[in-house]
Amino acid sequence: MRKNFPVLLALAALLCAVPARALLTVTAETDRNTVQIDDNLYLTVTVSGDSASVPEPKLPNMQNFNVYSSGRSQSISIINGKITTSVSFTYMLTPRFIGAQTIPSISVFNGREKAVTNELTVTVVKAAQQAPQQPAAPRQPAARPQRPSPAARTAAVKGERIFLKAETDRKSAYPGEQINISVKFYTSVPLSSNPQYMPPSFKNLISEDLPPVRNGETEINGIRYAYSEIKAALFALAPGPAQVGPATVIAQVPSQDQIDPFDPNFFQKFMAMSGAQGRSMEFTTNLVKLDIKPLPAGAPASFGGAVGDYTVSAAADRPDARAGEAVNFSVTVSGSGNLKAVIAPKFPDLPDFKVFDTMSSLDVRKDNDVITGKKTFTYILVPRSEGRKTVPPVRFSYFDPRAGQYRELQTEPVTLTVEKGGQAARSVNFNPGTPGAPVRASGSDIAYVSDQAGRDSLPLLAGAVLSLPWWVHTGPLALLTLSFWLARFNRFKLANPLLFRFRQARSEASRDIEEAEALIKAGKTNEAVALLYDSFLDYLSDKCGLKVSALTMKKAAEHIKRRFPATSERSLGEIRELWEALELRHYSPGTAGKEGASDLAKKYSLLLEFLEKELR
C-alpha cells in the first residue's frame, strides 16, 4: 500500500482538477421587439438547474428602462431520482429613450457555476398619434381623473407646482398582512428630462413591486397637475413599529416651457433636450410610520405563521405504484398573502411509507394590486409493502386578517394502490423476521468470462512509478497543496465580498476609464459618459460598502465622511463636482460633446489618484 501511495496521490490531485459539468442555464426573451415610448414590454428570464433550487438572476444596471418585478413561476420535476428545477422571473420594462435600446447580458451564479444570457435589442418608437379633435372639443385626459389625497391638497394649497407624496392604504396591520403604498409625483410645469426615481428604504418591512406605473391628470384647487403613480406591496416581519423611509425623485425643470406639462408619460418618455437644461430639483416624501399588531392567542397546533386567505390541496403524481418505488406527493397552498413566508405543513405519521425531505416551488402573480399565487411542497414517498395505502389528511392553518381569526384546513385523503415490487424488491423486508431462520443458497451471481488467470499489470506500473526520480513524486503533493490553498482562498473571498470589492475598486475604475476613452475616440460620447457615470458610482459604492446610487448626493457625502473621517472637504467637493457634471451630461446627452467627455474622463482619473490616498 505504501508503494502505491504516490500513484493514489496523483490520481487524487487529478480528480480535484476535473471541472464539474455545467448544468446551470439561463435564457432571456421579451414579448416583442418593438414598443412605443408610452407602452411597456415584458422580459422573461428563465433559470434552470439540476437541484431543488436555483439562484435568482442578477439584473444589470439598465439606464434605458425602468424595471419592475412582475412575478415568477417555478416547476420542479423528479424523474428516476433526478431533480430538475426551472424558474421563470418576469419583469416589466418601461422605455425611457427612443431608438434601438439594448438589454445587457443577465447572469446567474449558484456558488459553483455561472451562466449568462445573450444581449437583447428592442426598438423604441414614438407614441402613436391620436385622432385629431375638433377645435372646440375639450382636451381628453390620458386617464380618468382621480380624487387627490389630503396630503396632495395640502401641497397644492401651499402653492407647490411640483411635489411628491407617499401614502399607505392602512396605518395598522398584522405581520404578513399586505399593505399597499402609493408614491405619486405631481407636476404642473414642464420637465426637461425624465425624472429619476429612488425607492424608499424600509424598516421591519419587505416590499414587492406592483407594476405598471399609473399616469393621469387631476385638478387640485384650480391647478391642473399631471401625475405618475408607483405602487408596492409591503409585508411586516414582526409586531412593533415599522416605517417607510423617504422616497426621492430628481427632476430637471427648464427655464422655458419646452414640452407639454400634462404629458402623462414622463416616467416612460425621455427625449433628448437641445435647449436650456434648467436646474435640477430634488423632491422627497415624508417618513411613513406603521403600527404592526401582534397575532392573537389561540393559534392551532398546525399554524406556521401564514397570514392571508388560502386554500390547500394534496395529490400524488400517479394512483398506482410498486413497493420500493418513489411516488411524488405534493401539497399545494394557494391564495393571497406573503407566499414566500409560507412554510411546509407538518406531515402526518406514515408507517406504510418512507418519507424523504420536501422541496418547494413558488408561483407569484400581481393582479389588481394583490399578491396571489401558489406554493407547492413536494414529498418523496416510498411504499414499504404492497396493498392499498392511504395518506391521511394534511392540516394547514392560517390567520385571516379580515375576519381577525385563525382558520384550519385539511386536504382530502389520498389512496394509492401498491403492487409487489420487482425482482430486486423481493429481498427487501421492512418487518423483523423470525430469528434463527435457516439460510439457503438460491443460486450464484458470479459468471466467469475466462478461467485463464490474466497478467496483473499493477505491480509493473507501480515499479515504473517508483523508479522515477524522487522529485517527481513531489509533484502530486504540490498540486494537492495548491488545490487546498485555492479552495481556502475562494472560501475567504466568498465570506468577505466587501473587502475584495474595496480592494479591487481602483482597478475596476481604471478599466472603465480606458473603455470610456476608447468609446470617445470612436465618437460614442453618450455611451462613454454613461459608462463613466456608472463607474464613478460603483467606485464609491465599493469603497463605502453600500449602494451609493440609492442615496442623494448630500447623504452620500455624509456617509463617506462617517466611513472615512480623514476625508477632507476638498475631496468631498471634488466628488460633488464630478458627480454633478457626470449626472448632467448623463441625463442630458445633447451636452456631452467629445471634448467634454474627454475632460470628464481625465478629471475622473485624477480624482482616483487623490481619493485612493484618503479612502482607506
N, C-alpha and C positions, 0 to 999 in steps of 0.2 A: 504493500500500500504506500509505503514511504517513497518507493522508486517512482510510482505513478503520480506523485503529488504535483510535480511541475506541469505535467500534461493536464491534470484536472484544473490547476490554477489558470492555465492558458485558456482552457475551454470556458471557465467561468468568466474570465475577462472578455472573451469574445461575445458571450451571451449578454453581458451587460452593455456591450456596444451595439447590439442589434436594435434598430429603431422599431417601435410599435407601428403596426399598420394603421394608417389614418382612417378612422371610422366616423369622425365628426364632419358633417356637411352643412352648408348654409346657402340658401338661394334668396334672391330678392326680385320682385316684379311689381309693376304698377298696373292699375286697372285701365290705364290709357296712356298714350304717348303725347297727346296734345290736350292742353287745358287752357281755359280762359283765365285771365288775371283775377276775375271776381269769383272763381269757382274753386273747388277742392278736388284732389285726387287721393287715392288710397295706395299706400305702399305696404306690401305683404312680405315679411321676412320669415322664411321657414327654416328652422334649425332641426336637424335630425341626428340621432346618435344611437349607439348600441348599449345604452344604460337606462335606468329608470328615470333619470332627469337630465336635462340639457341646459346649458347656460343661456342667459338672455343676451341678445345681440347688443353690441356697443355701437350706438349710432354716432357717426362723426358730426362735427360742427357744420350744420347746413345753413350758410348765410343767405341762401336764395329762397328758403322756405321757412315758414313757421310750422313746427312739428307738434302733434298732439297724439297721445296714445289712444287708440280706438277699440282695444280689446285683444283677446287672444283665444286660441283654441288648441287643444292638445289631444293626442291619441297615443295609446300605448298598446303594442301587440306583443304577445308572448306565444311563440311557436317553437315547440320542441325544446323548451327551456331557454330559448334565445329571446332577449328583450330588445325591442326596438321602439324608440320614442321619437315623435315628431310634433313640434310645436310651431304654430303659425302666429306671429305677432303682427298686428295690423296697426298702421299709423296713418293719420290724416295729415296731408300736407297742403298748406295754403301758399301759393306762389307769391313772391314779393317783387319779382323782376319780369319784364317782358323779354322774350328771346329764348334761345336754346340754353337750358339750365341743366346742370349735371348733379346727379345724386352720387356722392362719393361711395367708395367701397365700404362695406359694412363687415365687421369682423366679430367672431365669437372665439372664446378661449375657455376650455374646461380644466385648465391646470396642467394638461398633458399635450393637447393638440390644439391647433389654431386653424380656423377656416375663414376664408374671405370671399365676398361676393364680387361680381364684376360691377363696374360703374354703369349707371343708367342715365340716359339722356331724355329729357322731357322738353317739349316745345311749349312755351307760354305765349299765348296770343292775346290781343286786345279783347276787351269785353264786347259782346255783340251789341250792335246798335239797336235801340228800342224804336218802335214805330213812332213816326212824327206825330205830335199832338197839335190840336188847333190852338191858335194864339190865345184864345180866351179861356182855354181849359186850364184848370189849376194843375200844378205840378203833382205827380203821383209819387208818394214816398216809396223807398225801397222795401220797407217792411211796415207792418201795422204799428202805429204809434203805441208805445207802452206808457202806462201811468208812471211818472217818475217817483222815485223813493223820497221819503222825507229828507234824507241826507242830501240828495241831489237838489231838492227845492231850496234847502238852506244855502247851498253853494251858489245857486242862481240868484238868490236874494242878495247875497254879498257882492253880486256883480262879476263873478268869476266867469270868464269866457271859456277857459279850459280847466277841467278838473277831473279827478279820478276818485271813485268811491267803491268800497268793498262792503258787502253785506252778506249775512248768512240767513238761511230760511228759518233758523231757530237759535236760541241762545242757550238752551239746555238740552242734553241728550244723554243716553246711556252709552257705555263703552260698546263699540261695534255698530252703533246705530248711524245711519247715513245722515250727514249734514251737508247741504249744498251751499257753496259760497259763490257769489257772483261779483266779478270785478268789472265795472263799467267805466269806460273812458269817454267823456263828453267833450265836444269841441264845437264852438260856433264861429271859429276863424279858420282860415286855410292853413294847411301844413305843407312844408316844403319837402318833407320826406316821410317815409313810413315810420311810425312810432316804434321804438324798441321797448318790448315788454319784458320785465323781470319778475317772475312769480314771487309770492311771499314765502317766508320761512314758517315752519310750524313747530309748535311745542305740544307734546302729548297727542299728536295727530299724525295720521298718514293720509295722503291725498291720491286721487285718481282723476286724470283729465276727463272732461265731459265735452268733447268736440261736437260740432264745429263752433267757430266764432260767430256770434249773432250780431247783425248790423241793423240799424234802423235810425229813425228820426223821432224827435219828440219836441214839445214846446213847454218851456218852464218859465212862468212869469213873463210871458210875451216874447221870450227869446227862443229862437229855433236852434236846437242842438242836433248834431249827428253823433251817434254813439256806436261803440263796439263793445260787446259783452263777452267775457271769457268766464266759463263756469268750471268748477271742480267739485268732486265728491270727497268729503272728509269723514274719517272714522277715528273715533277716540280710542286710545290704547288702554287707559286706566282711569278710575274715578279720580276726581280732583279738578283743579283748574287746568284749562287749556287755552291756547291763544294762537291767533293767526297774525304773523308779523306783517309789516307794511309791504304792499306791492308797489312797484315802481314802473313808470313809463317815462321815457326820454323822448321828447318831440322837438322838432325844429320849426319855429314859427317864422315865416318870411316877413320881410319889411313891407312887401307889397302883395296884394292878392293875386295869386297866380293860378290857383286851382279852385274848384268848386268846394266850398266848405261843407256841403251836405252830401258829398260823395260817400256812400256807406261802406266803401271797400278800402278804407285807408289802412286796415290791418292786413289786407292782401295785396293791394295795388301799390306798387313802388315804381315811380317814374323818375328817371334821371332829370334833375332840375338844372337848367342852364343859367338862371338868373341869380338874383341875390339869394344868399343862403340863409339869411336871418340869424336868429340866435337860438341856442339850444336851451331848452327848459326841462326841468325835472319835476315830475308830479308823483306824490306818494299817497297811499291810503293811511288811515288811522289804524292803530292796533285794535284788533277784534278779540274780545275775551269771551270764553265759553265756560259753562259750568257742566261738568260731567258727573252725573249722578251714579251712585253705586247700584248694582243689581240687587233686587230684593232677596230676602232669605227664602228658604223653602225650595231650592233647586232640586230636581230629580237626580237620582244617582247616575243616570246616563247623560247628564248635562256636561258638555265640554267647552262652554263659553260661546256658542253660536248665538248671534243676535240678528233678527230679521224675520223673514217669512219664508219657510222652507217646506218641501216635501221630500220623502225618502222612498227609495225602491231598491230591490235586490234581484239579481238574476245570475244564472250560470251560463257559460258560453255554449253548453250543449246539455241535453237531458239524459244522455247515456254515456257511460264511461266504463273502463275496466279497472279492476283492482290494481293499484300501484301506478296508475296513470294520473297526470296532473290535470286538474279542472280549474279554469279561471272563474272565480266568483266575484262579482262586482256589486258594490253598494254605492248608489248614486244619490247625492244630496243636491236638490235643485231649488232655486228660488232667488230672492233678492236679499242682499246684505254683503258683508265683507267675506266673500267666499274663500279668500286666501287664508283667513284665520280659522276656517272650519277644520277641525281635526277628525281623525278616523273614529267612527263609533266603536265602542267596546264590543268585541266579537264574543258570542256565547261559547260555552264549552262544547267541543265536538269530539266525543270519544271515538266516533267512527272514521275520523279523518285526521291526517296530519295537516297542520295549518302553518303556512310559511308567511314571512313578513309581507306587509301590504305595500302597494305602490299607488300613488295618486296622480290624477290628471285633472287639469283645470280648464274650463271654458268660461270666458267672461264676455258679456255684451253690455253696451251702454246706450240703451234705447230710452228716449224720453227722460233723460237726465236721471235714470235709475240704474244702479249697478246690479245686473242679474246674470244668471248663468247656472252652471252645474259643476260639481266636483265629484269625481268618481274614484273610489278606493277599490283596488283590485287585490284580492287574496288568492293565493295558490292553495288549493285543497287536493289532497291525495287520499282517495278511499283506501281503507285498510283491508276490507274484505268485500265479497260480493253481496248483493241483495238490494232492497230499496232503502236508501239512506236519505234522511231528511235534515236539511239545515234549518234550525229553528229561527224565528223572527229576530231581526237585529233592531235594537232600540236606539232611537236618536231623539234628543231633546234640544229645544232652543227657546230663547226668550223673545216673545212678541212685544216690541216696544209700543205698538199702538194699543194693544189690549192691556199692557202692563202686567203680563203673567207668563208663566212657563207653559210650554206645550210639549207633550211627549208623543212621538210617533213610533211605529214599528212596521217592519216590512212583512210581506207575506212569506210563509214558509216555502222553501224550495226543495223539491223532491228529485233525487237522482236515482236512476236505475243502474246499478253497478254489476257488471258481469265478471266472471272469472278472468284473471289476468293471463298473459301468455306463458310460454314455457319458462321464461325467466322469473315470472312472478310466483310459480308454484312452490319454489323453495323458500319463499318469504312467509314467515308465520309470526304474527304480532301477538299471539296468545301463548302463555307459557305452556310447554309440552309436558308430557308425563316423564318424570325423571327415570333414568335407568333404561330408556328405550334402546333396543339393540341397533347397532349401526351396520348397515349392509351396503356393500359396493353395488351401485347401479350401473356401472359402466366405466369406461375410460375416456378422458377428454384429451389425450395426447396422441397424436398421429405423427410418426417419424417420416420425414421426407426421404432420408437416406440412412442406412445402417453403417456407412463408412465414416469414420471419425475424420473430420476436417483438420486442416493445419491451422493452429492458433497463431494469428498474426500480431496479437497484442504484445507478447514478450519481445518480438523483433522490433516493433515500433518503440517500445519503452527503452530497449537497448540503444536504438539510434538516437533517441532524445537525450539519454544520459551521456552519450559520447560527445555531445556538443560542449563547447567551452562554458565555463561557469557563469560568465557574464551574460550569456544568452538566457539563462534561467531567471535572471532578474527582470527581464522584460515584462512577463505577465504580472509580476508583483508590482512593477511600476504602473502598468496600465490599471490594475485594480485600485492602487492607491489614488491615481488620478481620478478614477471614476467616483470613489468615495468623496474626494475633495470637491469635485464639481457638484455632486449631489448636496453636500452640506452648504456650498455656496449658493445654490439655487434655492434651498430652503430658507437661508438667511435673507436672500433677496426678496422672496415672496412674503416673508414675515415683516420686512421693513421697506415697503414700496415708497414711502415718503422720503426716506433717506436717500434712496437711489435717484429718485426724481430730483431731489435737491442738488445732488452732485452732478447730474447729467444736464441740468437746466442750461448751463452755459454752452455746452457742445451742441445741444439741440437748437438753441437760438442761433448759433453761428452757421449751422447748416441751413436754417431758414433764410438767413440773410444772403447766403450765396445763391440759394434758389431764387430769391426775390430779385437779385441783381441780374441773374440770367433772364428772368421774365422781363425786366426793364429793357435789357438790350434787344429782346425780341419784340418790343413795342407793346407788351401786355402790361400796361401800367396799373390798370384796375385790379388785375389778379395779383400783381406784386404788392400793392397796398393792402389788399385783403389778407395776404399771407403775412405781411409784417404786423398787421393789427392782431391777428390771431396768435402769432408767435410771441408778441410782447405780453399779451395777457396770459398765455401759457407759461412764459418765463416767470412772471410774478406769482402765478398760481403754484408752480413747482417750488419756488423759494419760500412761499408763505404757508404751504401745506393746505390750502383751500382754494375754491374756485373764485378767483378774483372777478371774473366777468359777471358773477351774480351780485356783486356789490357796486354801489355807487363809487365815483372817484374819491369822494371825501371819506367814505367808510373804508375804502381800500387803503388810503394813505394812513388813516388812524391805525388800521391793523398792522401795516408794515412797521409803523413806529413802535407799537407794542411788541411785535415779534422781534424786531431788531432795534433796541434802544439806542444804539450808536449811530443810527441813520441821521444824517444831517438834514437841515431844512433845505439846503441847496439840492441834495439828492431828491427829496420829495418834490421840490419844484420842477426839477428836470423830468421826473416821472409824469407829473401832471401835464407838463407842456407837451411831451411826446405823445401821451395818451390822447390829449385833445386834438393834436394835429392828425394823428392816425384815424381817430374816430370821425373827424370832419371829412377827411378825404375818402374814408371807407364808405360812409353813408351818403356822400355826395360825389359820385365818381367823376362828374364833369370837371372837378377842380384838380384831379390827380394827374397832372401832366408828367412828362418824362423826367424833367429836371426836378420837379417837386418830389416825385417818388424816389429818385436817386438821393436827394438830400435827406429824406426820411431814413433811408437805409444806412447812410453814413452816420446820422445822428444816433440811430439805434445801436450801431456798432460801437461808437464812442461811449455811449451811456452804459453799455455792458461792461466795459473795462472799469468804469467808475463804480458801478454797483457791486461788482464782484469783490471789491475791497471792503464794502460795508455790510452787505447782506451775508453775513457769516454766522 
